[in-house]
């Protein structure tokens, strides 16, 4: 077979194997997260703007998570903290602590396997992490963000683990951002 023949057969075959491996690997990570992870609320700091309109494409968001028992059911502290973090986007921070948090919210690169602990002085001592999450449209009411948080599963003792979005629960309809400007 001529060289071009091998290229025409080999390249699609290699690409097919790589895609199949990526799908299997993703499903294995999801299964592992569900088995070992803790189900928590992730409070939305910022999300791809397309997620606020109906659609079908998944997209990333930056969320805050805490593994303490106070975070689920929804608590005002986490909602207000997410709003404080979001308010730092594009603003000149007033303190070194705010500058540290502002650096997280101003960096829009999707980092699914990275978890950043917010400074205790910023959170009032609560252990709160900033993480990135792929928002699954199939789990969003009407296919768009309507709540100030998402349900997710995160492996607490593995900082490099990827958070996994979970479906909302029926009771979640009660908890919406005050002055809900998301809908």
ABEGO torsion letter per residue (X at the ends): XBAAAAAAAAAAAAAAAAAAAAAAAAAAAAAAAAAABBBBBBBBABBBAAAABBBABBBBBBBBBBABAAAOBBBAAAAAAAAAAAAABGBBBABAAAAAAAAAAABABBBAABBBBBBAAAAGGBBBBBBBBBBBAAABBGGBBABABBBBBBBAABAABBBBBBBBBAAAAABBBBGBAAX
